[in-house]
Structure formats: structure tokens, C-alpha cells
Amino acid sequence: MCHVIDAYILIQTQVGKAAIVPALVRTVPGVSEATSVVGSYDVVARARAPDTKDLAELVTAQIRAIASVNRTTTCTVLDRSVSRSRPETPDCEHDQAWTHRA
């Protein structure tokens, strides 16, 4: 069985940069979506990685490396609900694309 880690990454940006950060975050391999929000955080991103090590690398080496990102909080998903837009069981071959590339 193929296992992957899904997570939501809450991002605080530099003042006035919330509008540009989502597009930059979406370029990170493993990030499926990112959007500006209102509240304690400026951007919320959704990501997937094959394991916690790769997820940590995605956040620390790639998202936090974006100049306008001040701080991140990663919320790992504990239970994936069945959704009409996404199969319950991930396609393992497709998920190979989520592996970290140096």
C-alpha cells in the first residue's frame, strides 16, 4: 500500500506581500494549491509528500526560502475523508512526482 502525508501549511508573510506569495508557493513541487486568506495567517497551502522527512524538507528548504515568507505552521492531515474530487487511495505511481528533487 502506498502512504503519503497530506498537510496544510499556514504562512505568515511580510507586510504587503500576501498577494504575491501564493503564486510563488504553488511553484514548489508537492504543493497542490495555495491561496491568500484573512486572519492570523496570510496564505494557506495544501501539500503532499511521501513521508514526514520530505514534508519537512518541502517546508523548511523550499517554502521558508521564499523571501517574503516570515513564518510557517504545518498541520498534517490525520484522516482523509472520501471526496468526490480526489480518490481515497492515492495513485502510487502518480505520487512518485511528489518526491523531493535536489
Helices and strands as residue ranges (DSSP letters): E 5-13, H 21-26, E 31-36, E 43-49, H 52-57, I 58-63, E 69-76, H 92-95, G 96-98
